[in-house]
Every structure is written in C-alpha cells, then in structure tokens.
Amino acid sequence: MSMRSTLLVAAALVLATSAAAETPGLGHSVKEADLALWDISISPDGAGLPPGSGTAAQGKTVYEQKCELCHGKEASGGRNAKLVSTTERTVTNYVPHATTLFDFTRRAMPWQQPKTLTADETYAVTAYILALAKIIGENDVMNAQTLPKVQMPNRDGFVSKYPEKR
C-alpha cells in the first residue's frame, strides 16, 4: 500500500469515527411516561388493570353495538368465532385467567378499531361474556379487584409456555 493510500485510509477512519460519535439527529430519548402508554400488559394477578368497572347489563349494550356483528347474538358465533360454548373450545372455556379476556379485548377489539373501547366498556363486555358463559353472575361487577378473582373453568388445566409467570 502506498503512503498516499495509507493516509487516505487513515483520514477516512478518523472521519468515520467522528461521524459515528455524533447522533443522526433523529427522534429523541424515550421517556418512561412515553413507554407507559405502550405497556398495557395485564398479568393474571391483575397487575396493570386500569381503573374502571362494568356489569353484564352494561356489557350487553356495548356488545350489541360493537361486537355482535362479528361474534353473533349472545356470543354464539357470527362471521368470527364463538366466544361462549359448552361443546366447543372458546375463549371462555380455554383461557386460564379472566384477565386474559380483558387484555385481548382491550388490545384487539373491535377488530376494525382496536384499542377504542374505554376501560369501562372493556370491563362491561368482559362481564357480559363471562356471565353468558355462567362463570360469573349477571349482577357481578368487574373491576381491577374482582376480575383477577374470577375462577375460569380451565384455570388448572391450561399448560403455560411460561410457567414461572403463572
């Protein structure tokens, strides 16, 4: 390698090193408050459940307006899956924790506008579905204290991929 080539390589390395030390000027550091908006996970013990509450009667109204088109009358199946059944595997007889039903509903429903249900609407729809499946009473109130206490039919039969998080 010639002296000139060596100097060019050295100069390129110096320039690359100084350029790498600078930030590209995009975005900004993520703050904990910003992350909290995305961290909406609900654990089986209810950690992460938002304030709010709902009953099956309130949930029936929300369900009829925002869920029935896809999941059918009284969650019996429509264009999409049944939510309640005594003979087929559904969310109500498969998932081990009622908080899972709440978490999925809050994140993904209604499918055409996910994350648009309020906490109260989500508690109410969850209560409605659980009451249809006769897991809770029709007058039971679901909230951050009561929902984790619901005993799902498959609570002890579910095999978790992450048993340490049960």
KETIKOL-142640 format. One record per residue: residue number from 1; x, y, z of N, C-alpha, C in turn. Coordinates in Angstrom, 1 decimal, m for minus. Layout:
<atoms>
> NUM/X/Y/Z/X/Y/Z/X/Y/Z
...
</atoms>
This chain:
<atoms>
> 1/0.9/m1.2/0.0/0.0/0.0/0.0/0.9/1.2/0.0
> 2/0.6/2.2/m0.8/1.4/3.4/m0.9/1.1/4.3/0.3
> 3/2.0/5.2/0.4/1.9/6.2/1.5/0.6/7.0/1.4
> 4/0.3/7.4/0.1/m0.9/8.1/m0.1/m2.2/7.3/0.2
> 5/m2.2/6.1/m0.1/m3.4/5.2/0.2/m3.5/5.0/1.7
> 6/m2.4/4.9/2.4/m2.4/4.7/3.8/m3.0/6.0/4.5
> 7/m2.6/7.2/4.0/m3.1/8.4/4.5/m4.6/8.6/4.3
> 8/m5.0/8.2/3.1/m6.4/8.2/2.7/m7.3/7.3/3.6
> 9/m6.8/6.1/3.9/m7.5/5.2/4.8/m7.5/5.7/6.2
> 10/m6.4/6.3/6.6/m6.4/6.8/8.0/m7.3/8.0/8.1
> 11/m7.4/8.9/7.1/m8.3/10.0/7.1/m9.7/9.6/7.1
> 12/m10.0/8.5/6.3/m11.4/8.0/6.3/m11.8/7.4/7.6
> 13/m10.9/6.7/8.3/m11.2/6.2/9.6/m11.4/7.3/10.6
> 14/m10.6/8.4/10.6/m10.8/9.5/11.5/m12.2/10.1/11.3
> 15/m12.5/10.3/10.0/m13.8/10.9/9.7/m15.0/10.0/10.1
> 16/m14.8/8.7/9.9/m15.9/7.8/10.2/m16.1/7.7/11.7
> 17/m15.0/7.7/12.5/m15.1/7.7/13.9/m15.8/8.9/14.5
> 18/m15.4/10.1/13.9/m16.0/11.3/14.4/m17.5/11.4/14.0
> 19/m17.8/10.9/12.9/m19.2/10.9/12.4/m20.1/9.9/13.3
> 20/m19.5/8.8/13.6/m20.2/7.8/14.5/m20.5/8.3/15.9
> 21/m19.6/9.2/16.3/m19.8/9.8/17.7/m21.0/10.7/17.7
> 22/m21.3/11.3/16.6/m22.5/12.2/16.5/m23.8/11.4/16.3
> 23/m24.9/11.9/16.9/m26.1/11.2/16.6/m26.7/11.6/15.3
> 24/m27.5/10.8/14.7/m28.1/11.2/13.4/m29.1/12.3/13.5
> 25/m29.5/12.8/14.7/m30.4/13.9/14.8/m31.8/13.4/14.6
> 26/m32.1/12.1/14.7/m33.5/11.7/14.6/m34.1/11.4/15.9
> 27/m35.3/11.8/16.1/m36.1/11.5/17.3/m35.5/12.1/18.6
> 28/m35.8/11.4/19.7/m35.3/11.8/21.0/m35.3/10.6/21.9
> 29/m34.7/10.8/23.0/m34.7/9.7/24.0/m36.1/9.3/24.5
> 30/m36.4/8.1/24.7/m37.7/7.6/25.1/m37.8/7.8/26.6
> 31/m38.9/8.5/27.0/m39.1/8.7/28.5/m40.0/7.6/29.0
> 32/m39.9/7.3/30.3/m40.7/6.3/31.0/m42.2/6.6/30.7
> 33/m42.6/7.8/30.8/m44.0/8.2/30.5/m44.5/7.8/29.1
> 34/m43.6/7.9/28.2/m43.9/7.5/26.8/m44.1/6.0/26.7
> 35/m43.2/5.3/27.3/m43.2/3.8/27.3/m44.5/3.3/28.0
> 36/m44.9/4.0/29.1/m46.1/3.6/29.8/m47.4/3.5/28.9
> 37/m47.4/4.4/27.9/m48.6/4.4/27.0/m48.7/3.1/26.2
> 38/m47.5/2.5/26.0/m47.5/1.3/25.2/m47.5/0.0/26.0
> 39/m47.1/0.1/27.3/m47.1/m1.0/28.2/m48.4/m1.2/28.8
> 40/m49.3/m1.9/28.1/m50.7/m2.1/28.6/m50.9/m3.6/29.0
> 41/m49.9/m4.3/29.3/m50.0/m5.7/29.6/m50.7/m5.9/30.9
> 42/m51.5/m6.9/31.0/m52.3/m7.3/32.2/m51.8/m8.7/32.6
> 43/m51.4/m8.8/33.8/m50.9/m10.1/34.3/m52.1/m10.9/35.0
> 44/m52.0/m12.2/35.1/m53.0/m13.0/35.7/m53.5/m12.4/37.1
> 45/m52.6/m11.8/37.9/m53.0/m11.3/39.2/m53.6/m10.0/39.1
> 46/m53.8/m9.4/37.9/m54.5/m8.2/37.7/m53.6/m7.0/37.7
> 47/m52.3/m7.2/37.9/m51.3/m6.0/37.8/m51.5/m5.4/36.4
> 48/m51.6/m4.1/36.3/m51.8/m3.4/35.1/m53.2/m3.1/34.7
> 49/m54.2/m3.7/35.4/m55.6/m3.4/35.1/m55.9/m1.9/35.4
> 50/m56.6/m1.2/34.5/m56.9/0.2/34.7/m58.0/0.4/35.6
> 51/m58.2/1.6/36.1/m59.4/1.9/36.9/m60.6/1.8/36.0
> 52/m61.8/1.5/36.6/m63.0/1.4/35.8/m63.8/0.2/36.3
> 53/m65.0/0.0/35.8/m65.8/m1.1/36.1/m66.9/m1.3/35.1
> 54/m67.5/m2.5/35.2/m68.6/m2.7/34.3/m69.4/m4.0/34.7
> 55/m70.7/m4.0/34.3/m71.5/m5.1/34.6/m72.0/m5.8/33.3
> 56/m72.5/m7.0/33.4/m73.0/m7.7/32.3/m74.1/m6.9/31.5
> 57/m75.0/m6.3/32.3/m76.1/m5.5/31.6/m75.5/m4.3/30.8
> 58/m74.5/m3.7/31.3/m73.8/m2.6/30.6/m73.1/m3.2/29.4
> 59/m72.5/m4.4/29.6/m71.7/m5.0/28.6/m72.6/m5.5/27.4
> 60/m73.8/m5.9/27.7/m74.7/m6.3/26.7/m74.9/m5.2/25.7
> 61/m75.1/m4.0/26.1/m75.3/m2.9/25.3/m74.1/m2.6/24.4
> 62/m72.9/m2.6/25.0/m71.7/m2.4/24.2/m71.5/m3.5/23.2
> 63/m71.7/m4.8/23.7/m71.6/m5.9/22.8/m72.5/m5.8/21.6
> 64/m73.7/m5.5/21.8/m74.6/m5.4/20.7/m74.2/m4.4/19.7
> 65/m73.6/m3.3/20.2/m73.2/m2.2/19.3/m71.9/m2.5/18.6
> 66/m70.9/m3.1/19.3/m69.6/m3.2/18.8/m69.0/m4.6/18.6
> 67/m69.7/m5.6/19.0/m69.2/m7.0/18.9/m70.1/m8.0/18.2
> 68/m71.4/m7.8/18.3/m72.3/m8.7/17.8/m72.2/m9.0/16.3
> 69/m71.9/m8.0/15.5/m71.8/m8.1/14.1/m70.8/m9.3/13.7
> 70/m69.7/m9.4/14.4/m68.7/m10.4/14.1/m68.9/m11.7/15.0
> 71/m69.3/m11.5/16.2/m69.3/m12.7/17.1/m70.7/m13.2/17.4
> 72/m71.7/m12.7/16.7/m73.1/m13.2/16.8/m73.8/m12.8/18.0
> 73/m75.1/m13.1/18.0/m76.0/m12.8/19.1/m75.6/m13.6/20.3
> 74/m75.5/m13.0/21.4/m75.1/m13.7/22.7/m73.8/m14.5/22.5
> 75/m72.9/m14.0/21.7/m71.5/m14.5/21.5/m71.6/m15.9/21.0
> 76/m72.6/m16.3/20.3/m72.8/m17.7/19.8/m72.1/m17.9/18.4
> 77/m71.5/m16.9/17.9/m70.7/m17.1/16.6/m71.4/m16.3/15.5
> 78/m70.6/m15.7/14.7/m71.1/m15.0/13.5/m70.1/m15.1/12.5
> 79/m69.7/m14.0/11.9/m68.6/m14.1/10.9/m67.3/m14.6/11.5
> 80/m67.1/m14.3/12.8/m65.9/m14.8/13.5/m66.3/m15.7/14.7
> 81/m65.4/m16.1/15.4/m65.5/m17.2/16.4/m66.6/m16.9/17.4
> 82/m67.1/m18.1/17.9/m68.0/m18.1/19.1/m67.1/m17.7/20.3
> 83/m67.7/m17.0/21.2/m67.0/m16.7/22.4/m67.4/m17.5/23.6
> 84/m68.6/m18.1/23.5/m69.2/m18.9/24.5/m69.8/m20.2/23.9
> 85/m69.4/m21.3/24.5/m70.0/m22.6/24.1/m69.7/m23.7/25.2
> 86/m70.6/m24.6/25.3/m70.4/m25.7/26.2/m69.8/m26.9/25.5
> 87/m69.8/m26.9/24.2/m69.3/m28.1/23.5/m68.0/m27.8/22.7
> 88/m67.7/m26.6/22.4/m66.6/m26.3/21.6/m65.6/m25.4/22.4
> 89/m64.3/m25.5/22.0/m63.3/m24.7/22.7/m63.5/m23.2/22.3
> 90/m63.7/m22.4/23.3/m63.8/m20.9/23.1/m63.0/m20.2/24.1
> 91/m62.9/m18.9/24.0/m62.1/m18.1/25.0/m62.6/m18.4/26.4
> 92/m63.9/m18.6/26.6/m64.4/m18.7/28.0/m64.1/m20.0/28.6
> 93/m63.9/m21.1/27.8/m63.6/m22.3/28.5/m62.1/m22.8/28.2
> 94/m61.3/m21.9/27.6/m60.0/m22.3/27.3/m58.9/m21.5/28.1
> 95/m59.1/m20.1/28.1/m58.0/m19.3/28.7/m58.1/m19.5/30.2
> 96/m57.0/m19.5/30.9/m56.9/m19.8/32.3/m57.3/m18.6/33.3
> 97/m57.3/m17.4/32.7/m57.5/m16.2/33.6/m58.4/m15.2/32.9
> 98/m59.4/m14.7/33.6/m60.3/m13.7/33.1/m59.6/m12.5/32.7
> 99/m58.4/m12.2/33.3/m57.7/m11.0/32.9/m57.2/m11.1/31.4
> 100/m57.0/m12.4/30.9/m56.6/m12.6/29.6/m57.7/m12.1/28.6
> 101/m58.9/m12.4/28.9/m60.0/m12.0/28.1/m60.1/m10.5/28.1
> 102/m59.9/m9.8/29.2/m59.9/m8.4/29.3/m58.8/m7.8/28.4
> 103/m57.6/m8.4/28.6/m56.4/m7.9/27.9/m56.5/m8.0/26.4
> 104/m57.0/m9.1/25.9/m57.1/m9.3/24.5/m58.2/m8.3/23.9
> 105/m59.3/m8.3/24.6/m60.4/m7.4/24.2/m59.9/m5.9/24.1
> 106/m59.2/m5.5/25.1/m58.8/m4.1/25.2/m57.8/m3.8/24.0
> 107/m56.9/m4.8/23.7/m55.9/m4.6/22.7/m56.4/m4.7/21.3
> 108/m57.3/m5.7/21.1/m57.6/m6.1/19.7/m59.0/m5.8/19.2
> 109/m59.9/m5.4/20.1/m61.3/m5.3/19.7/m61.8/m3.9/19.8
> 110/m62.8/m3.6/19.1/m63.3/m4.3/17.9/m62.2/m4.3/16.8
> 111/m62.3/m5.4/16.0/m61.2/m5.6/15.1/m60.9/m4.4/14.1
> 112/m62.0/m3.7/13.7/m61.8/m2.7/12.8/m61.3/m1.4/13.4
> 113/m61.4/m1.3/14.8/m60.9/m0.1/15.5/m60.3/m0.6/16.8
> 114/m59.2/m1.4/16.8/m58.7/m1.9/18.1/m58.3/m0.7/19.0
> 115/m58.3/m1.0/20.3/m57.9/m0.1/21.3/m58.9/1.1/21.5
> 116/m60.1/1.0/20.9/m61.0/2.1/21.0/m62.0/2.0/22.2
> 117/m62.1/0.8/22.8/m63.0/0.6/23.9/m62.4/1.3/25.1
> 118/m63.3/2.0/25.9/m62.8/2.5/27.1/m62.6/1.4/28.1
> 119/m62.0/1.7/29.3/m61.8/0.7/30.3/m63.1/0.2/30.8
> 120/m64.1/1.2/31.0/m65.4/0.8/31.5/m66.1/m0.2/30.5
> 121/m66.0/0.2/29.2/m66.6/m0.7/28.1/m65.9/m2.1/28.1
> 122/m64.6/m2.1/28.3/m63.9/m3.4/28.3/m64.3/m4.2/29.5
> 123/m64.4/m3.6/30.7/m64.8/m4.4/31.8/m66.3/m4.9/31.6
> 124/m67.1/m4.0/31.0/m68.5/m4.4/30.8/m68.7/m5.6/29.8
> 125/m68.0/m5.5/28.7/m68.0/m6.5/27.7/m67.5/m7.8/28.3
> 126/m66.4/m7.7/29.0/m65.8/m8.9/29.7/m66.8/m9.5/30.6
> 127/m67.5/m8.7/31.4/m68.5/m9.2/32.4/m69.7/m9.9/31.6
> 128/m70.1/m9.3/30.5/m71.2/m9.8/29.7/m70.8/m11.2/29.2
> 129/m69.6/m11.3/28.6/m69.2/m12.6/28.1/m69.0/m13.7/29.2
> 130/m68.4/m13.3/30.3/m68.3/m14.2/31.4/m69.7/m14.6/32.0
> 131/m70.6/m13.7/32.0/m72.0/m14.0/32.5/m72.7/m14.9/31.5
> 132/m72.5/m14.7/30.2/m73.1/m15.6/29.2/m72.6/m17.0/29.4
> 133/m71.3/m17.2/29.8/m70.7/m18.5/30.0/m71.0/m19.0/31.4
> 134/m71.8/m18.3/32.2/m72.2/m18.7/33.5/m70.9/m18.8/34.4
> 135/m69.9/m18.0/34.2/m68.7/m18.1/35.0/m68.9/m17.1/36.2
> 136/m69.6/m16.0/35.9/m69.9/m15.0/37.0/m71.5/m14.8/36.9
> 137/m72.0/m14.2/38.0/m73.4/m13.9/38.0/m73.7/m12.6/37.1
> 138/m74.9/m12.5/36.7/m75.3/m11.4/35.9/m75.2/m10.0/36.6
> 139/m75.2/m10.0/37.9/m75.1/m8.7/38.6/m73.7/m8.5/39.2
> 140/m72.8/m9.3/38.9/m71.4/m9.1/39.4/m70.7/m8.0/38.7
> 141/m70.0/m7.2/39.4/m69.3/m6.0/38.9/m67.9/m6.5/38.6
> 142/m67.4/m6.2/37.4/m66.0/m6.5/37.1/m65.2/m5.2/37.2
> 143/m64.1/m5.3/37.9/m63.1/m4.2/38.0/m61.7/m4.7/38.4
> 144/m60.8/m3.9/38.7/m59.4/m4.3/38.9/m59.3/m5.2/40.1
> 145/m60.2/m5.1/41.0/m60.2/m6.0/42.2/m60.9/m7.3/42.0
> 146/m62.0/m7.3/41.3/m62.9/m8.5/41.2/m62.4/m9.4/40.0
> 147/m62.0/m8.8/38.9/m61.7/m9.6/37.7/m60.6/m10.7/37.9
> 148/m59.5/m10.3/38.6/m58.5/m11.4/38.8/m58.9/m12.5/39.7
> 149/m60.0/m12.3/40.5/m60.5/m13.4/41.4/m61.5/m14.3/40.7
> 150/m61.9/m14.0/39.4/m62.8/m14.9/38.7/m62.1/m16.3/38.4
> 151/m62.8/m17.3/38.8/m62.2/m18.7/38.5/m62.7/m19.2/37.2
> 152/m61.8/m19.2/36.2/m62.1/m19.7/34.9/m62.1/m21.2/34.9
> 153/m63.0/m21.8/34.0/m63.1/m23.3/34.0/m61.8/m24.0/33.8
> 154/m61.0/m23.5/33.0/m59.7/m24.2/32.6/m58.5/m23.6/33.4
> 155/m58.7/m23.0/34.5/m57.6/m22.4/35.2/m56.5/m23.4/35.6
> 156/m56.9/m24.6/36.0/m56.0/m25.6/36.4/m55.6/m26.6/35.3
> 157/m56.3/m26.5/34.1/m56.0/m27.4/33.0/m55.1/m26.8/31.9
> 158/m54.8/m25.5/32.0/m54.1/m24.9/31.0/m52.6/m25.1/31.2
> 159/m51.9/m25.4/30.2/m50.4/m25.6/30.3/m49.8/m24.4/29.7
> 160/m49.1/m23.6/30.5/m48.5/m22.4/30.1/m47.1/m22.7/29.5
> 161/m46.8/m21.9/28.5/m45.5/m21.9/27.9/m44.5/m21.2/28.8
> 162/m45.0/m20.4/29.7/m44.2/m19.7/30.7/m44.7/m19.9/32.1
> 163/m44.4/m21.1/32.6/m45.0/m21.5/33.9/m44.5/m20.6/35.1
> 164/m43.4/m20.0/35.0/m42.9/m19.1/36.0/m43.7/m17.8/36.2
> 165/m44.5/m17.5/35.2/m45.3/m16.3/35.2/m46.8/m16.5/35.6
> 166/m47.1/m17.7/36.1/m48.5/m18.0/36.4/m48.9/m17.3/37.6
</atoms>
